[in-house]
Amino acid sequence: MKRWSLLLALVLVASMVLAACGPTEAPTEEATVTTAPTEKATEAPVTEEFDCMGAEGSTVSMIGVWSGDEEAKFKGILEPFLSACNVTLNYEGTRDQAVLAT
């Protein structure tokens, strides 16, 4: 039994030595990332009518967490509706969780 254990240990050590002395992988050339030029999207004129669902001339009050650029983008998203339905938006941006929870 002792002989088999010794033989197994020698085979394991020999396989580790041979694996460590094996050839190293040749360095590969890194791929260069190229970006294709993109065309700027153009906005098509809106030809559809908005269904204001009775909200014409109303005032909408909102409170949210957006401010700065985020607030401007949010208002830009709502602008077609606000203009088409003559709706006024009163938006207040805050990060106060107590105010947002009420």
PyMOL commands that place a pseudoatom at each C-alpha (Angstrom):
pseudoatom trace, name=CA, resn=MET, resi=1, chain=A, elem=C, hetatm=0, pos=[0.000, 0.000, 0.000]
pseudoatom trace, name=CA, resn=LYS, resi=2, chain=A, elem=C, hetatm=0, pos=[2.847, 2.311, 0.841]
pseudoatom trace, name=CA, resn=ARG, resi=3, chain=A, elem=C, hetatm=0, pos=[4.413, 1.617, -2.543]
pseudoatom trace, name=CA, resn=TRP, resi=4, chain=A, elem=C, hetatm=0, pos=[1.227, 2.672, -4.399]
pseudoatom trace, name=CA, resn=SER, resi=5, chain=A, elem=C, hetatm=0, pos=[0.958, 5.897, -2.432]
pseudoatom trace, name=CA, resn=LEU, resi=6, chain=A, elem=C, hetatm=0, pos=[4.584, 6.741, -3.196]
pseudoatom trace, name=CA, resn=LEU, resi=7, chain=A, elem=C, hetatm=0, pos=[4.088, 5.961, -6.892]
pseudoatom trace, name=CA, resn=LEU, resi=8, chain=A, elem=C, hetatm=0, pos=[0.932, 8.082, -7.027]
pseudoatom trace, name=CA, resn=ALA, resi=9, chain=A, elem=C, hetatm=0, pos=[2.691, 10.996, -5.306]
pseudoatom trace, name=CA, resn=LEU, resi=10, chain=A, elem=C, hetatm=0, pos=[5.602, 10.800, -7.774]
pseudoatom trace, name=CA, resn=VAL, resi=11, chain=A, elem=C, hetatm=0, pos=[3.237, 10.749, -10.755]
pseudoatom trace, name=CA, resn=LEU, resi=12, chain=A, elem=C, hetatm=0, pos=[1.356, 13.783, -9.414]
pseudoatom trace, name=CA, resn=VAL, resi=13, chain=A, elem=C, hetatm=0, pos=[4.578, 15.737, -8.790]
pseudoatom trace, name=CA, resn=ALA, resi=14, chain=A, elem=C, hetatm=0, pos=[5.904, 14.819, -12.239]
pseudoatom trace, name=CA, resn=SER, resi=15, chain=A, elem=C, hetatm=0, pos=[2.676, 15.932, -13.923]
pseudoatom trace, name=CA, resn=MET, resi=16, chain=A, elem=C, hetatm=0, pos=[2.787, 19.274, -12.070]
pseudoatom trace, name=CA, resn=VAL, resi=17, chain=A, elem=C, hetatm=0, pos=[6.413, 19.855, -13.077]
pseudoatom trace, name=CA, resn=LEU, resi=18, chain=A, elem=C, hetatm=0, pos=[5.663, 19.034, -16.706]
pseudoatom trace, name=CA, resn=ALA, resi=19, chain=A, elem=C, hetatm=0, pos=[2.611, 21.288, -16.702]
pseudoatom trace, name=CA, resn=ALA, resi=20, chain=A, elem=C, hetatm=0, pos=[4.633, 24.162, -15.244]
pseudoatom trace, name=CA, resn=CYS, resi=21, chain=A, elem=C, hetatm=0, pos=[7.376, 23.737, -17.831]
pseudoatom trace, name=CA, resn=GLY, resi=22, chain=A, elem=C, hetatm=0, pos=[4.960, 23.669, -20.735]
pseudoatom trace, name=CA, resn=PRO, resi=23, chain=A, elem=C, hetatm=0, pos=[5.012, 26.272, -23.488]
pseudoatom trace, name=CA, resn=THR, resi=24, chain=A, elem=C, hetatm=0, pos=[3.475, 29.633, -22.727]
pseudoatom trace, name=CA, resn=GLU, resi=25, chain=A, elem=C, hetatm=0, pos=[0.718, 31.020, -24.844]
pseudoatom trace, name=CA, resn=ALA, resi=26, chain=A, elem=C, hetatm=0, pos=[1.881, 33.486, -27.466]
pseudoatom trace, name=CA, resn=PRO, resi=27, chain=A, elem=C, hetatm=0, pos=[0.660, 37.020, -26.781]
pseudoatom trace, name=CA, resn=THR, resi=28, chain=A, elem=C, hetatm=0, pos=[-2.255, 37.926, -28.966]
pseudoatom trace, name=CA, resn=GLU, resi=29, chain=A, elem=C, hetatm=0, pos=[-2.795, 41.288, -30.534]
pseudoatom trace, name=CA, resn=GLU, resi=30, chain=A, elem=C, hetatm=0, pos=[-5.442, 43.321, -28.773]
pseudoatom trace, name=CA, resn=ALA, resi=31, chain=A, elem=C, hetatm=0, pos=[-8.501, 44.050, -30.837]
pseudoatom trace, name=CA, resn=THR, resi=32, chain=A, elem=C, hetatm=0, pos=[-9.021, 47.700, -31.623]
pseudoatom trace, name=CA, resn=VAL, resi=33, chain=A, elem=C, hetatm=0, pos=[-12.504, 49.016, -31.162]
pseudoatom trace, name=CA, resn=THR, resi=34, chain=A, elem=C, hetatm=0, pos=[-13.780, 51.225, -33.924]
pseudoatom trace, name=CA, resn=THR, resi=35, chain=A, elem=C, hetatm=0, pos=[-17.079, 52.992, -33.812]
pseudoatom trace, name=CA, resn=ALA, resi=36, chain=A, elem=C, hetatm=0, pos=[-19.132, 53.521, -36.881]
pseudoatom trace, name=CA, resn=PRO, resi=37, chain=A, elem=C, hetatm=0, pos=[-20.238, 57.092, -37.481]
pseudoatom trace, name=CA, resn=THR, resi=38, chain=A, elem=C, hetatm=0, pos=[-23.826, 57.587, -36.520]
pseudoatom trace, name=CA, resn=GLU, resi=39, chain=A, elem=C, hetatm=0, pos=[-26.266, 59.957, -38.069]
pseudoatom trace, name=CA, resn=LYS, resi=40, chain=A, elem=C, hetatm=0, pos=[-28.057, 62.353, -35.811]
pseudoatom trace, name=CA, resn=ALA, resi=41, chain=A, elem=C, hetatm=0, pos=[-31.732, 61.536, -35.633]
pseudoatom trace, name=CA, resn=THR, resi=42, chain=A, elem=C, hetatm=0, pos=[-34.038, 64.157, -36.981]
pseudoatom trace, name=CA, resn=GLU, resi=43, chain=A, elem=C, hetatm=0, pos=[-37.438, 64.760, -35.548]
pseudoatom trace, name=CA, resn=ALA, resi=44, chain=A, elem=C, hetatm=0, pos=[-40.350, 64.245, -37.862]
pseudoatom trace, name=CA, resn=PRO, resi=45, chain=A, elem=C, hetatm=0, pos=[-43.144, 66.784, -37.602]
pseudoatom trace, name=CA, resn=VAL, resi=46, chain=A, elem=C, hetatm=0, pos=[-46.044, 65.577, -35.525]
pseudoatom trace, name=CA, resn=THR, resi=47, chain=A, elem=C, hetatm=0, pos=[-49.076, 65.161, -37.720]
pseudoatom trace, name=CA, resn=GLU, resi=48, chain=A, elem=C, hetatm=0, pos=[-51.350, 63.337, -35.292]
pseudoatom trace, name=CA, resn=GLU, resi=49, chain=A, elem=C, hetatm=0, pos=[-53.755, 65.110, -33.004]
pseudoatom trace, name=CA, resn=PHE, resi=50, chain=A, elem=C, hetatm=0, pos=[-53.412, 64.595, -29.278]
pseudoatom trace, name=CA, resn=ASP, resi=51, chain=A, elem=C, hetatm=0, pos=[-56.361, 63.264, -27.351]
pseudoatom trace, name=CA, resn=CYS, resi=52, chain=A, elem=C, hetatm=0, pos=[-56.321, 65.638, -24.395]
pseudoatom trace, name=CA, resn=MET, resi=53, chain=A, elem=C, hetatm=0, pos=[-59.211, 63.761, -22.766]
pseudoatom trace, name=CA, resn=GLY, resi=54, chain=A, elem=C, hetatm=0, pos=[-60.732, 66.957, -21.391]
pseudoatom trace, name=CA, resn=ALA, resi=55, chain=A, elem=C, hetatm=0, pos=[-57.482, 68.348, -19.966]
pseudoatom trace, name=CA, resn=GLU, resi=56, chain=A, elem=C, hetatm=0, pos=[-57.332, 71.376, -22.283]
pseudoatom trace, name=CA, resn=GLY, resi=57, chain=A, elem=C, hetatm=0, pos=[-56.225, 74.494, -20.414]
pseudoatom trace, name=CA, resn=SER, resi=58, chain=A, elem=C, hetatm=0, pos=[-55.590, 72.626, -17.149]
pseudoatom trace, name=CA, resn=THR, resi=59, chain=A, elem=C, hetatm=0, pos=[-52.735, 73.038, -14.703]
pseudoatom trace, name=CA, resn=VAL, resi=60, chain=A, elem=C, hetatm=0, pos=[-50.779, 69.989, -13.537]
pseudoatom trace, name=CA, resn=SER, resi=61, chain=A, elem=C, hetatm=0, pos=[-48.707, 70.142, -10.334]
pseudoatom trace, name=CA, resn=MET, resi=62, chain=A, elem=C, hetatm=0, pos=[-45.936, 67.578, -9.902]
pseudoatom trace, name=CA, resn=ILE, resi=63, chain=A, elem=C, hetatm=0, pos=[-43.188, 66.924, -7.403]
pseudoatom trace, name=CA, resn=GLY, resi=64, chain=A, elem=C, hetatm=0, pos=[-40.230, 64.731, -8.297]
pseudoatom trace, name=CA, resn=VAL, resi=65, chain=A, elem=C, hetatm=0, pos=[-36.579, 63.964, -7.685]
pseudoatom trace, name=CA, resn=TRP, resi=66, chain=A, elem=C, hetatm=0, pos=[-35.244, 65.326, -10.971]
pseudoatom trace, name=CA, resn=SER, resi=67, chain=A, elem=C, hetatm=0, pos=[-33.334, 68.577, -11.202]
pseudoatom trace, name=CA, resn=GLY, resi=68, chain=A, elem=C, hetatm=0, pos=[-30.939, 70.188, -13.647]
pseudoatom trace, name=CA, resn=ASP, resi=69, chain=A, elem=C, hetatm=0, pos=[-30.457, 68.235, -16.878]
pseudoatom trace, name=CA, resn=GLU, resi=70, chain=A, elem=C, hetatm=0, pos=[-32.796, 65.440, -15.770]
pseudoatom trace, name=CA, resn=GLU, resi=71, chain=A, elem=C, hetatm=0, pos=[-35.571, 67.939, -15.121]
pseudoatom trace, name=CA, resn=ALA, resi=72, chain=A, elem=C, hetatm=0, pos=[-35.032, 69.596, -18.509]
pseudoatom trace, name=CA, resn=LYS, resi=73, chain=A, elem=C, hetatm=0, pos=[-35.197, 66.226, -20.295]
pseudoatom trace, name=CA, resn=PHE, resi=74, chain=A, elem=C, hetatm=0, pos=[-38.331, 65.255, -18.384]
pseudoatom trace, name=CA, resn=LYS, resi=75, chain=A, elem=C, hetatm=0, pos=[-40.033, 68.507, -19.317]
pseudoatom trace, name=CA, resn=GLY, resi=76, chain=A, elem=C, hetatm=0, pos=[-38.895, 67.996, -22.918]
pseudoatom trace, name=CA, resn=ILE, resi=77, chain=A, elem=C, hetatm=0, pos=[-40.685, 64.657, -22.983]
pseudoatom trace, name=CA, resn=LEU, resi=78, chain=A, elem=C, hetatm=0, pos=[-43.905, 66.262, -21.755]
pseudoatom trace, name=CA, resn=GLU, resi=79, chain=A, elem=C, hetatm=0, pos=[-43.636, 69.356, -23.975]
pseudoatom trace, name=CA, resn=PRO, resi=80, chain=A, elem=C, hetatm=0, pos=[-45.583, 67.983, -27.005]
pseudoatom trace, name=CA, resn=PHE, resi=81, chain=A, elem=C, hetatm=0, pos=[-48.531, 67.141, -24.752]
pseudoatom trace, name=CA, resn=LEU, resi=82, chain=A, elem=C, hetatm=0, pos=[-48.322, 70.418, -22.836]
pseudoatom trace, name=CA, resn=SER, resi=83, chain=A, elem=C, hetatm=0, pos=[-48.244, 72.459, -26.039]
pseudoatom trace, name=CA, resn=ALA, resi=84, chain=A, elem=C, hetatm=0, pos=[-50.945, 70.530, -27.885]
pseudoatom trace, name=CA, resn=CYS, resi=85, chain=A, elem=C, hetatm=0, pos=[-53.390, 70.580, -24.994]
pseudoatom trace, name=CA, resn=ASN, resi=86, chain=A, elem=C, hetatm=0, pos=[-52.476, 74.023, -23.612]
pseudoatom trace, name=CA, resn=VAL, resi=87, chain=A, elem=C, hetatm=0, pos=[-51.640, 72.447, -20.239]
pseudoatom trace, name=CA, resn=THR, resi=88, chain=A, elem=C, hetatm=0, pos=[-49.479, 74.273, -17.688]
pseudoatom trace, name=CA, resn=LEU, resi=89, chain=A, elem=C, hetatm=0, pos=[-46.967, 72.222, -15.680]
pseudoatom trace, name=CA, resn=ASN, resi=90, chain=A, elem=C, hetatm=0, pos=[-45.954, 73.299, -12.176]
pseudoatom trace, name=CA, resn=TYR, resi=91, chain=A, elem=C, hetatm=0, pos=[-42.964, 71.054, -11.403]
pseudoatom trace, name=CA, resn=GLU, resi=92, chain=A, elem=C, hetatm=0, pos=[-41.070, 71.124, -8.110]
pseudoatom trace, name=CA, resn=GLY, resi=93, chain=A, elem=C, hetatm=0, pos=[-37.833, 69.159, -7.861]
pseudoatom trace, name=CA, resn=THR, resi=94, chain=A, elem=C, hetatm=0, pos=[-36.691, 67.939, -4.447]
pseudoatom trace, name=CA, resn=ARG, resi=95, chain=A, elem=C, hetatm=0, pos=[-34.545, 65.181, -2.980]
pseudoatom trace, name=CA, resn=ASP, resi=96, chain=A, elem=C, hetatm=0, pos=[-36.256, 65.347, 0.425]
pseudoatom trace, name=CA, resn=GLN, resi=97, chain=A, elem=C, hetatm=0, pos=[-37.709, 61.871, 1.024]
pseudoatom trace, name=CA, resn=ALA, resi=98, chain=A, elem=C, hetatm=0, pos=[-40.205, 63.160, 3.597]
pseudoatom trace, name=CA, resn=VAL, resi=99, chain=A, elem=C, hetatm=0, pos=[-41.716, 65.526, 1.035]
pseudoatom trace, name=CA, resn=LEU, resi=100, chain=A, elem=C, hetatm=0, pos=[-41.788, 62.844, -1.663]
pseudoatom trace, name=CA, resn=ALA, resi=101, chain=A, elem=C, hetatm=0, pos=[-43.540, 60.362, 0.643]
pseudoatom trace, name=CA, resn=THR, resi=102, chain=A, elem=C, hetatm=0, pos=[-46.524, 62.654, 1.197]
for i in range(1, 102): cmd.bond("trace and resi %d" % i, "trace and resi %d" % (i + 1))
show_as sticks, trace
zoom trace
